[in-house]
Amino acid sequence: MSTNIVGSKQPFIVGIGGTIRANSSTERALRMALKVAEDMGARTLLLSGAEIDLPNFSPERRDAIPAAEHLVKVMREADGVIIGSPGYHGGVSGLVKNALDYLEEMNKDMRPYLDGRAVGCVATGAGWQGAAATLTALRTIVHALRGWPTPVGVAINSAEPVSEPNEFGFSARTGEQIALMARQVVNFSRELSAAA
């Protein structure tokens, strides 16, 4: 996808994911991707760690959960999404999967779930096997939620040593992949908005 700006609307890109541990490699990847999106003129918001540490999703629950209501409200407004998860035992973390389960609240919306939204995926793991398996799982979840995964997804092996890290702690090559994915989210969001 081209890096040219399509249309004039300022897209709203939401990053969601990370871990409870502040400044985890997953959170840093999301922050870097959102910085690239901001540099392209997008508005951004990161929901990470404690902001997505929600009670287990249950469609039968009727009591208000303010953090969950905020998550759903923000996702309804999002033009594009970047999801980041650490690889836990070969899959998406429970924290991230549970937050995504709350998108079931959007099932009757005009744009249900992630429909009509570009979605970038980034997965981290202390080895390539976990990171790659988690990236595949994220892309499958995005498809199930009717989102449009970007052609580029990013798997990061957090156990690899990094020489000359960028400001987010990643190698130049990893930084290039994160930036490419973020540009695809912004550009595709603009194209979807123009088409709508």
N, CA, C and O of each residue as an XYZ file, in Angstrom:
784
protein
N       0.842     -1.172      0.000
C       0.000      0.000      0.000
C       0.887      1.236      0.000
O       1.924      1.262      0.664
N       0.498      2.217     -0.713
C       1.261      3.449     -0.840
C       1.304      4.197      0.476
O       0.429      4.018      1.323
N       2.319      5.040      0.658
C       2.383      5.854      1.858
C       1.788      7.235      1.619
O       1.871      8.091      2.500
N       1.190      7.480      0.452
C       0.570      8.770      0.191
C      -0.690      8.923      1.020
O      -1.388      7.951      1.307
N      -0.968     10.169      1.399
C      -2.179     10.444      2.166
C      -3.361     10.441      1.216
O      -3.349     11.142      0.203
N      -4.381      9.659      1.533
C      -5.589      9.573      0.728
C      -6.703     10.233      1.514
O      -6.951      9.873      2.664
N      -7.378     11.197      0.906
C      -8.464     11.884      1.588
C      -7.933     12.853      2.629
O      -6.729     12.900      2.879
N      -8.826     13.627      3.238
C      -8.382     14.662      4.169
C      -8.804     14.392      5.608
O      -8.375     15.108      6.513
N      -9.630     13.381      5.842
C     -10.101     13.105      7.190
C      -8.946     12.678      8.087
O      -8.077     11.901      7.691
N      -8.962     13.204      9.292
C      -7.943     12.815     10.270
C      -8.403     11.522     10.925
O      -9.333     11.545     11.731
N      -7.776     10.391     10.600
C      -8.244      9.125     11.173
C      -7.926      9.023     12.658
O      -6.965      9.610     13.154
N      -8.756      8.267     13.344
C      -8.565      7.988     14.762
C      -8.109      6.546     14.878
O      -8.860      5.621     14.570
N      -6.863      6.358     15.327
C      -6.249      5.038     15.422
C      -6.101      4.673     16.901
O      -5.515      5.423     17.681
N      -6.638      3.515     17.269
C      -6.589      3.051     18.650
C      -5.622      1.876     18.750
O      -5.713      0.912     17.991
N      -4.703      1.972     19.691
C      -3.821      0.855     20.018
C      -4.380      0.158     21.243
O      -4.763      0.808     22.216
N      -4.427     -1.153     21.194
C      -4.951     -1.918     22.319
C      -4.068     -3.132     22.551
O      -3.730     -3.856     21.615
N      -3.694     -3.350     23.816
C      -2.886     -4.521     24.114
C      -1.833     -4.250     25.159
O      -1.983     -3.373     26.009
N      -0.774     -5.011     25.081
C       0.291     -4.894     26.060
C       0.130     -5.900     27.179
O      -0.514     -6.937     27.021
N       0.722     -5.575     28.303
C       0.671     -6.439     29.482
C       0.411     -5.560     30.704
O       0.357     -4.335     30.595
N       0.253     -6.186     31.857
C       0.108     -5.421     33.097
C       1.414     -4.709     33.440
O       1.403     -3.677     34.112
N       2.537     -5.259     32.978
C       3.843     -4.640     33.252
C       4.028     -3.411     32.371
O       3.997     -3.511     31.144
N       4.217     -2.261     32.992
C       4.413     -1.022     32.239
C       5.671     -1.110     31.392
O       6.675     -1.687     31.812
N       5.613     -0.539     30.205
C       6.748     -0.451     29.285
C       7.230     -1.822     28.794
O       8.414     -2.003     28.510
N       6.324     -2.764     28.698
C       6.665     -4.073     28.138
C       7.036     -3.904     26.670
O       6.752     -2.864     26.076
N       7.661     -4.904     26.087
C       8.035     -4.804     24.671
C       6.792     -4.649     23.794
O       6.840     -3.963     22.772
N       5.690     -5.274     24.179
C       4.447     -5.136     23.407
C       3.931     -3.710     23.484
O       3.541     -3.139     22.466
N       3.925     -3.132     24.666
C       3.461     -1.742     24.821
C       4.370     -0.787     24.050
O       3.885      0.157     23.426
N       5.674     -1.018     24.086
C       6.592     -0.147     23.340
C       6.345     -0.238     21.836
O       6.425      0.767     21.130
N       6.046     -1.436     21.349
C       5.733     -1.592     19.924
C       4.465     -0.823     19.561
O       4.401     -0.180     18.514
N       3.456     -0.892     20.433
C       2.228     -0.144     20.193
C       2.491      1.356     20.220
O       1.980      2.095     19.378
N       3.283      1.804     21.183
C       3.607      3.241     21.265
C       4.342      3.707     20.006
O       4.069      4.788     19.484
N       5.268      2.890     19.528
C       5.993      3.265     18.315
C       5.036      3.354     17.120
O       5.093      4.310     16.347
N       4.166      2.362     16.972
C       3.214      2.364     15.854
C       2.303      3.584     15.918
O       2.022      4.202     14.892
N       1.840      3.934     17.118
C       0.973      5.103     17.252
C       1.725      6.399     16.994
O       1.144      7.365     16.498
N       3.000      6.430     17.322
C       3.820      7.623     17.015
C       3.917      7.806     15.508
O       3.808      8.928     15.014
N       4.118      6.726     14.775
C       4.159      6.791     13.310
C       2.815      7.298     12.787
O       2.774      8.146     11.895
N       1.726      6.784     13.338
C       0.389      7.222     12.922
C       0.191      8.707     13.197
O      -0.363      9.423     12.362
N       0.637      9.178     14.363
C       0.538     10.607     14.689
C       1.345     11.448     13.710
O       0.896     12.509     13.277
N       2.535     10.975     13.364
C       3.380     11.705     12.407
C       2.714     11.815     11.042
O       3.044     12.701     10.254
N       1.774     10.912     10.764
C       1.029     10.949      9.502
C      -0.260     11.760      9.621
O      -1.037     11.839      8.669
N      -0.488     12.361     10.786
C      -1.653     13.208     10.964
C      -2.832     12.560     11.640
O      -3.906     13.159     11.707
N      -2.664     11.344     12.147
C      -3.771     10.659     12.813
C      -3.873     11.091     14.272
O      -2.887     11.496     14.887
N      -5.073     10.996     14.804
C      -5.282     11.093     16.252
C      -5.116      9.681     16.789
O      -5.506      8.722     16.123
N      -4.548      9.535     17.971
C      -4.312      8.190     18.495
C      -4.676      8.098     19.968
O      -4.759      9.101     20.678
N      -4.889      6.877     20.399
C      -5.132      6.579     21.808
C      -4.624      5.170     22.072
O      -4.872      4.255     21.287
N      -3.913      5.001     23.180
C      -3.441      3.681     23.590
C      -4.229      3.216     24.811
O      -4.319      3.924     25.814
N      -4.793      2.025     24.712
C      -5.428      1.352     25.850
C      -4.571      0.135     26.163
O      -4.556     -0.837     25.407
N      -3.859      0.194     27.277
C      -2.901     -0.857     27.587
C      -2.898     -1.139     29.083
O      -3.364     -0.329     29.884
N      -2.372     -2.287     29.439
C      -2.165     -2.629     30.840
C      -3.419     -2.538     31.676
O      -4.418     -3.195     31.382
N      -3.371     -1.720     32.725
C      -4.481     -1.610     33.664
C      -5.773     -1.144     32.983
O      -6.864     -1.460     33.459
N      -5.666     -0.400     31.881
C      -6.867      0.109     31.191
C      -7.683     -1.008     30.542
O      -8.873     -0.840     30.278
N      -7.041     -2.142     30.287
C      -7.776     -3.269     29.705
C      -7.795     -4.486     30.634
O      -8.125     -5.594     30.211
N      -7.440     -4.270     31.895
C      -7.493     -5.341     32.891
C      -8.925     -5.406     33.413
O      -9.241     -4.860     34.470
N      -9.777     -6.079     32.657
C     -11.214     -6.085     32.890
C     -11.672     -7.418     33.474
O     -10.987     -8.429     33.321
N     -12.835     -7.426     34.146
C     -13.394     -8.712     34.570
C     -13.636     -9.591     33.350
O     -13.838     -9.078     32.249
N     -13.618    -10.887     33.531
C     -13.875    -11.782     32.408
C     -15.180    -11.406     31.725
O     -16.199    -11.178     32.376
N     -15.125    -11.348     30.397
C     -16.319    -10.969     29.650
C     -17.404    -12.021     29.817
O     -17.143    -13.222     29.749
N     -18.623    -11.549     30.039
C     -19.786    -12.421     30.094
C     -20.948    -11.683     29.447
O     -21.319    -10.604     29.908
N     -21.533    -12.240     28.386
C     -22.637    -11.544     27.724
C     -23.859    -11.372     28.621
O     -24.714    -10.529     28.349
N     -23.947    -12.166     29.689
C     -25.097    -12.075     30.585
C     -24.937    -10.986     31.646
O     -25.913    -10.617     32.299
N     -23.720    -10.466     31.826
C     -23.477     -9.473     32.884
C     -24.252     -8.192     32.562
O     -24.241     -7.731     31.421
N     -24.901     -7.639     33.533
C     -25.669     -6.410     33.338
C     -25.121     -5.242     34.150
O     -25.503     -4.097     33.907
N     -24.236     -5.502     35.107
C     -23.702     -4.401     35.900
C     -22.703     -3.605     35.062
O     -21.981     -4.158     34.232
N     -22.682     -2.309     35.299
C     -21.821     -1.412     34.527
C     -20.355     -1.597     34.924
O     -20.020     -1.685     36.105
N     -19.504     -1.653     33.922
C     -18.058     -1.697     34.131
C     -17.495     -0.505     33.366
O     -17.309     -0.591     32.152
N     -17.219      0.607     34.050
C     -16.819      1.834     33.355
C     -15.652      1.656     32.380
O     -15.685      2.209     31.281
N     -14.630      0.902     32.759
C     -13.479      0.715     31.868
C     -13.884     -0.040     30.603
O     -13.386      0.255     29.517
N     -14.779     -1.003     30.740
C     -15.251     -1.756     29.575
C     -16.118     -0.869     28.688
O     -16.019     -0.921     27.462
N     -16.966     -0.056     29.311
C     -17.797      0.871     28.533
C     -16.930      1.858     27.761
O     -17.231      2.195     26.616
N     -15.846      2.322     28.394
C     -14.913      3.238     27.723
C     -14.247      2.538     26.535
O     -14.145      3.113     25.452
N     -13.801      1.310     26.737
C     -13.177      0.543     25.665
C     -14.119      0.422     24.468
O     -13.715      0.689     23.337
N     -15.348      0.030     24.700
C     -16.308     -0.160     23.608
C     -16.607      1.171     22.922
O     -16.696      1.227     21.696
N     -16.762      2.235     23.698
C     -17.012      3.566     23.121
C     -15.875      3.988     22.195
O     -16.104      4.454     21.079
N     -14.656      3.817     22.676
C     -13.477      4.190     21.886
C     -13.395      3.350     20.613
O     -13.100      3.877     19.540
N     -13.653      2.054     20.728
C     -13.565      1.184     19.554
C     -14.652      1.509     18.535
O     -14.445      1.327     17.336
N     -15.785      1.978     18.987
C     -16.837      2.395     18.051
C     -16.390      3.605     17.238
O     -16.767      3.750     16.075
N     -15.590      4.469     17.847
C     -15.130      5.684     17.178
C     -13.906      5.439     16.295
O     -13.594      6.254     15.427
N     -13.224      4.337     16.510
C     -11.951      4.082     15.831
C     -12.128      3.892     14.324
O     -13.049      3.216     13.865
N     -11.217      4.509     13.574
C     -11.133      4.280     12.129
C     -10.176      3.133     11.830
O     -10.335      2.418     10.841
N      -9.196      2.968     12.685
C      -8.213      1.902     12.543
C      -7.766      1.457     13.920
O      -7.900      2.195     14.896
N      -7.236      0.249     13.993
C      -6.846     -0.346     15.275
C      -5.495     -1.028     15.101
O      -5.202     -1.605     14.054
N      -4.686     -0.950     16.143
C      -3.448     -1.726     16.184
C      -3.497     -2.548     17.468
O      -3.563     -2.002     18.569
N      -3.462     -3.865     17.308
C      -3.564     -4.776     18.450
C      -2.196     -5.395     18.706
O      -1.540     -5.882     17.786
N      -1.777     -5.368     19.963
C      -0.504     -5.980     20.341
C      -0.691     -6.960     21.479
O      -1.351     -6.660     22.474
N      -0.103     -8.132     21.324
C      -0.176     -9.127     22.393
C       1.161     -9.818     22.571
O       1.861    -10.098     21.598
N       1.516    -10.095     23.830
C       2.641    -11.000     24.049
C       2.181    -12.417     23.733
O       0.990    -12.720     23.802
N       3.113    -13.267     23.393
C       2.799    -14.669     23.177
C       2.852    -15.411     24.498
O       3.923    -15.555     25.087
N       1.716    -15.878     24.964
C       1.657    -16.658     26.196
C       1.301    -18.092     25.834
O       0.182    -18.367     25.399
N       2.235    -18.992     26.010
C       2.026    -20.414     25.738
C       1.497    -20.644     24.327
O       0.599    -21.456     24.104
N       2.071    -19.915     23.390
C       1.745    -20.125     21.983
C       0.500    -19.419     21.508
O       0.015    -19.701     20.412
N      -0.035    -18.502     22.304
C      -1.244    -17.809     21.873
C      -1.353    -16.411     22.451
O      -0.441    -15.922     23.117
N      -2.480    -15.781     22.184
C      -2.767    -14.432     22.641
C      -2.945    -14.451     24.159
O      -3.507    -15.398     24.709
N      -2.470    -13.411     24.827
C      -2.617    -13.347     26.279
C      -4.090    -13.246     26.661
O      -4.905    -12.728     25.898
N      -4.420    -13.741     27.839
C      -5.790    -13.650     28.335
C      -6.245    -12.210     28.480
O      -7.407    -11.900     28.220
N      -5.341    -11.320     28.893
C      -5.651     -9.900     29.048
C      -6.161     -9.305     27.738
O      -7.197     -8.640     27.708
N      -5.425     -9.550     26.659
C      -5.788     -8.988     25.351
C      -7.027     -9.673     24.796
O      -7.930     -9.004     24.293
N      -7.081    -10.992     24.880
C      -8.246    -11.710     24.343
C      -9.519    -11.303     25.062
O     -10.556    -11.127     24.421
N      -9.465    -11.150     26.379
C     -10.645    -10.735     27.126
C     -11.102     -9.341     26.711
O     -12.301     -9.102     26.567
N     -10.157     -8.415     26.517
C     -10.527     -7.066     26.063
C     -11.217     -7.139     24.705
O     -12.216     -6.457     24.479
N     -10.691     -7.959     23.805
C     -11.314     -8.102     22.487
C     -12.686     -8.766     22.585
O     -13.568     -8.483     21.775
N     -12.874     -9.641     23.564
C     -14.181    -10.274     23.745
C     -15.257     -9.239     24.056
O     -16.426     -9.446     23.730
N     -14.871     -8.120     24.688
C     -15.845     -7.072     24.989
C     -16.390     -6.408     23.716
O     -17.398     -5.705     23.783
N     -15.756     -6.613     22.578
C     -16.284     -6.062     21.331
C     -17.586     -6.745     20.932
O     -18.262     -6.298     20.006
N     -17.941     -7.820     21.622
C     -19.244     -8.443     21.403
C     -20.369     -7.442     21.679
O     -21.471     -7.579     21.149
N     -20.085     -6.439     22.509
C     -21.068     -5.382     22.779
C     -21.397     -4.587     21.511
O     -22.384     -3.853     21.480
N     -20.587     -4.729     20.483
C     -20.784     -3.997     19.227
C     -21.476     -4.850     18.164
O     -21.527     -4.457     16.999
N     -22.001     -5.996     18.545
C     -22.514     -6.945     17.555
C     -23.724     -6.442     16.777
O     -23.986     -6.928     15.677
N     -24.464     -5.487     17.319
C     -25.640     -4.972     16.614
C     -25.415     -3.562     16.057
O     -26.354     -2.928     15.575
N     -24.181     -3.076     16.123
C     -23.850     -1.743     15.601
C     -23.980     -1.712     14.081
O     -23.982     -2.755     13.427
N     -24.087     -0.510     13.531
C     -24.061     -0.347     12.074
C     -22.742     -0.887     11.506
O     -22.712     -1.485     10.430
N     -21.656     -0.664     12.252
C     -20.349     -1.243     11.921
C     -20.029     -2.223     13.039
O     -19.352     -1.857     14.000
N     -20.502     -3.459     12.934
C     -20.281     -4.391     14.047
C     -18.803     -4.764     14.214
O     -18.042     -4.836     13.248
N     -18.439     -4.991     15.438
C     -17.086     -5.462     15.766
C     -16.024     -4.548     15.150
O     -15.999     -3.353     15.447
N     -15.152     -5.087     14.300
C     -14.100     -4.299     13.650
C     -14.401     -4.068     12.171
O     -13.506     -3.734     11.394
N     -15.646     -4.243     11.792
C     -16.038     -4.105     10.395
C     -15.641     -2.735      9.835
O     -15.863     -1.703     10.468
N     -15.058     -2.746      8.650
C     -14.682     -1.513      7.988
C     -13.488     -0.810      8.595
O     -13.266      0.373      8.339
N     -12.722     -1.523      9.391
C     -11.552     -0.917     10.034
C     -10.283     -1.668      9.640
O     -10.254     -2.898      9.606
N      -9.249     -0.907      9.347
C      -7.932     -1.503      9.134
C      -7.360     -1.874     10.497
O      -7.467     -1.107     11.454
N      -6.755     -3.049     10.579
C      -6.223     -3.527     11.858
C      -4.798     -4.050     11.664
O      -4.563     -4.995     10.911
N      -3.869     -3.420     12.353
C      -2.495     -3.901     12.382
C      -2.304     -4.814     13.572
O      -2.901     -4.594     14.626
N      -1.479     -5.837     13.418
C      -1.234     -6.802     14.496
C       0.255     -6.890     14.784
O       1.077     -6.964     13.871
N       0.588     -6.880     16.068
C       1.975     -7.051     16.486
C       1.999     -8.023     17.656
O       1.199     -7.915     18.585
N       2.930     -8.979     17.600
C       3.053     -9.984     18.652
C       4.504    -10.063     19.102
O       5.423     -9.992     18.286
N       4.698    -10.209     20.391
C       6.044    -10.334     20.938
C       6.166    -11.654     21.689
O       5.187    -12.181     22.217
N       7.372    -12.168     21.725
C       7.613    -13.401     22.459
C       9.095    -13.595     22.677
O       9.914    -13.045     21.941
N       9.444    -14.372     23.679
C      10.846    -14.657     23.967
C      11.308    -15.804     23.080
O      11.809    -16.819     23.565
N      11.134    -15.630     21.785
C      11.472    -16.629     20.778
C      10.549    -16.459     19.591
O       9.456    -15.907     19.717
N      10.990    -16.934     18.439
C      10.197    -16.745     17.220
C       8.930    -17.586     17.196
O       7.913    -17.155     16.653
N       8.978    -18.783     17.780
C       7.814    -19.662     17.709
C       6.592    -19.019     18.367
O       5.515    -18.986     17.773
N       6.754    -18.513     19.580
C       5.640    -17.891     20.290
C       5.158    -16.625     19.611
O       3.953    -16.392     19.507
N       6.093    -15.803     19.146
C       5.709    -14.544     18.492
C       4.944    -14.818     17.201
O       3.922    -14.183     16.938
N       5.430    -15.757     16.397
C       4.775    -16.060     15.114
C       3.405    -16.706     15.335
O       2.447    -16.373     14.637
N       3.305    -17.625     16.298
C       2.023    -18.271     16.577
C       1.002    -17.250     17.071
O      -0.172    -17.309     16.703
N       1.448    -16.320     17.900
C       0.544    -15.296     18.434
C       0.105    -14.337     17.343
O      -1.053    -13.922     17.317
N       1.015    -13.977     16.440
C       0.647    -13.113     15.323
C      -0.435    -13.784     14.465
O      -1.405    -13.138     14.066
N      -0.266    -15.054     14.190
C      -1.270    -15.790     13.411
C      -2.612    -15.798     14.138
O      -3.659    -15.611     13.518
N      -2.579    -16.013     15.447
C      -3.820    -16.023     16.227
C      -4.498    -14.656     16.202
O      -5.718    -14.572     16.062
N      -3.718    -13.590     16.336
C      -4.292    -12.237     16.278
C      -4.977    -11.988     14.946
O      -6.088    -11.461     14.906
N      -4.324    -12.362     13.859
C      -4.900    -12.132     12.534
C      -6.199    -12.940     12.364
O      -7.144    -12.472     11.727
N      -6.239    -14.142     12.931
C      -7.453    -14.956     12.873
C      -8.581    -14.291     13.659
O      -9.725    -14.266     13.204
N      -8.264    -13.757     14.829
C      -9.262    -13.059     15.640
C      -9.791    -11.834     14.894
O     -10.996    -11.583     14.889
N      -8.900    -11.076     14.269
C      -9.325     -9.896     13.500
C     -10.282    -10.303     12.385
O     -11.303     -9.648     12.175
N      -9.960    -11.377     11.672
C     -10.879    -11.869     10.635
C     -12.239    -12.217     11.233
O     -13.273    -11.860     10.668
N     -12.244    -12.908     12.369
C     -13.504    -13.300     13.008
C     -14.324    -12.087     13.426
O     -15.553    -12.142     13.462
N     -13.637    -10.988     13.743
C     -14.304     -9.747     14.135
C     -14.553     -8.829     12.936
O     -14.861     -7.649     13.105
N     -14.416     -9.382     11.717
C     -14.730     -8.682     10.465
C     -13.799     -7.521     10.148
O     -14.133     -6.658      9.336
N     -12.632     -7.496     10.785
C     -11.657     -6.450     10.507
C     -10.821     -6.792      9.289
O     -10.869     -7.908      8.772
N     -10.059     -5.816      8.844
C      -9.177     -5.951      7.676
C      -7.731     -5.933      8.156
O      -7.157     -4.854      8.303
N      -7.115     -7.106      8.408
C      -5.710     -7.106      8.837
C      -4.822     -6.521      7.743
O      -4.997     -6.817      6.561
N      -3.883     -5.701      8.146
C      -2.950     -5.142      7.173
C      -2.111     -6.260      6.577
O      -1.906     -7.291      7.217
N      -1.618     -6.063      5.345
C      -0.743     -7.084      4.758
C       0.471     -7.387      5.635
O       0.909     -8.534      5.726
N       1.010     -6.357      6.276
C       2.173     -6.555      7.138
C       1.713     -6.717      8.580
O       1.019     -5.857      9.123
N       2.105     -7.822      9.191
C       1.961     -8.039     10.621
C       3.365     -8.162     11.185
O       4.288     -8.532     10.460
N       3.542     -7.862     12.453
C       4.893     -7.807     13.023
C       5.033     -8.818     14.160
O       4.283     -8.779     15.136
N       6.002     -9.721     14.023
C       6.380    -10.645     15.092
C       7.747    -10.203     15.608
O       8.683    -10.012     14.831
N       7.852    -10.045     16.914
C       9.089     -9.551     17.528
C       9.617    -10.589     18.505
O       8.910    -11.012     19.419
N      10.861    -10.995     18.304
C      11.535    -11.897     19.236
C      12.233    -11.029     20.280
O      13.312    -10.493     20.028
N      11.616    -10.894     21.447
C      12.159    -10.009     22.483
C      13.414    -10.564     23.148
O      14.062     -9.860     23.921
N      13.767    -11.817     22.858
C      14.972    -12.413     23.450
C      16.225    -12.120     22.632
O      17.340    -12.357     23.096
N      16.048    -11.610     21.425
C      17.216    -11.322     20.589
C      17.911    -10.045     21.058
O      17.246     -9.052     21.350
N      19.234    -10.063     21.130
C      19.949     -8.841     21.507
C      19.782     -7.778     20.421
O      19.714     -8.095     19.233
N      19.718     -6.518     20.841
C      19.537     -5.414     19.904
C      20.738     -4.491     19.995
O      21.024     -3.926     21.051
N      21.434     -4.345     18.879
C      22.523     -3.373     18.850
C      21.975     -2.079     18.269
O      21.170     -2.102     17.338
N      22.403     -0.966     18.811
C      21.956      0.357     18.384
C      20.424      0.453     18.328
O      19.856      0.709     17.267
N      19.759      0.246     19.472
C      18.297      0.294     19.482
C      17.758      1.692     19.202
O      18.408      2.693     19.505
N      16.548      1.748     18.614
C      15.905      3.036     18.413
C      15.319      3.515     19.746
O      15.514      2.860     20.770
N      14.613      4.636     19.748
C      14.107      5.205     21.011
C      13.115      4.291     21.728
O      12.868      4.463     22.921
N      12.544      3.325     21.012
C      11.598      2.397     21.624
C      12.262      1.076     22.009
O      11.607      0.184     22.548
N      13.568      0.949     21.731
C      14.311     -0.230     22.140
C      14.370     -1.343     21.103
O      14.786     -2.459     21.415
N      13.952     -1.047     19.860
C      13.939     -2.072     18.818
C      15.063     -1.854     17.812
O      15.585     -0.748     17.675
N      15.424     -2.924     17.112
C      16.414     -2.825     16.051
C      15.847     -2.003     14.900
O      14.637     -1.794     14.815
N      16.715     -1.545     14.027
C      16.274     -0.762     12.871
C      15.305     -1.568     12.020
O      14.307     -1.025     11.546
N      15.578     -2.847     11.820
C      14.719     -3.695     10.986
C      13.328     -3.854     11.604
O      12.317     -3.744     10.911
N      13.287     -4.112     12.910
C      11.993     -4.237     13.577
C      11.246     -2.913     13.535
O      10.038     -2.885     13.303
N      11.959     -1.820     13.759
C      11.345     -0.498     13.678
C      10.750     -0.229     12.309
O       9.673      0.359     12.209
N      11.436     -0.652     11.248
C      10.921     -0.476      9.886
C       9.626     -1.257      9.694
O       8.690     -0.767      9.061
N       9.570     -2.475     10.240
C       8.362     -3.291     10.104
C       7.183     -2.683     10.865
O       6.062     -2.655     10.357
N       7.438     -2.198     12.080
C       6.378     -1.552     12.863
C       5.867     -0.319     12.128
O       4.660     -0.095     12.049
N       6.788      0.482     11.590
C       6.395      1.698     10.879
C       5.598      1.378      9.629
O       4.609      2.052      9.338
N       6.008      0.366      8.889
C       5.284     -0.023      7.674
C       3.866     -0.462      8.016
O       2.912     -0.065      7.347
N       3.728     -1.275      9.049
C       2.403     -1.723      9.476
C       1.539     -0.536      9.882
O       0.369     -0.463      9.504
N       2.104      0.396     10.648
C       1.344      1.570     11.095
C       0.915      2.430      9.905
O      -0.210      2.928      9.872
N       1.798      2.602      8.940
C       1.436      3.382      7.741
C       0.302      2.713      6.987
O      -0.588      3.391      6.474
N       0.327      1.383      6.915
C      -0.758      0.680      6.237
C      -2.083      0.880      6.965
O      -3.118      1.045      6.320
N      -2.068      0.868      8.285
C      -3.310      1.102      9.042
C      -3.861      2.487      8.731
O      -5.049      2.630      8.442
N      -3.007      3.512      8.787
C      -3.476      4.877      8.554
C      -3.972      5.044      7.121
O      -5.063      5.570      6.898
N      -3.187      4.605      6.163
C      -3.586      4.788      4.764
C      -4.847      4.008      4.424
O      -5.734      4.522      3.742
N      -4.929      2.773      4.894
C      -6.114      1.975      4.611
C      -7.348      2.571      5.313
O      -8.449      2.545      4.762
N      -7.161      3.101      6.518
C      -8.273      3.761      7.216
C      -8.794      4.944      6.412
O     -10.002      5.159      6.315
N      -7.878      5.703      5.844
C      -8.282      6.847      5.017
C      -9.025      6.373      3.771
O     -10.031      6.967      3.384
N      -8.538      5.314      3.148
C      -9.182      4.815      1.947
C     -10.580      4.277      2.250
O     -11.520      4.515      1.492
N     -10.713      3.546      3.368
C     -12.028      3.034      3.753
C     -12.992      4.170      4.052
O     -14.166      4.111      3.687
N     -12.486      5.214      4.723
C     -13.326      6.357      5.035
C     -13.778      7.081      3.783
O     -14.935      7.487      3.679
N     -12.865      7.245      2.829
C     -13.210      7.917      1.566
C     -14.224      7.095      0.783
O     -15.121      7.656      0.155
N     -14.092      5.775      0.813
C     -15.011      4.904      0.083
C     -16.397      4.920      0.711
O     -17.405      4.792      0.015
N     -16.442      5.080      2.038
C     -17.727      5.092      2.741
C     -18.495      6.371      2.442
O     -19.602      6.559      2.947
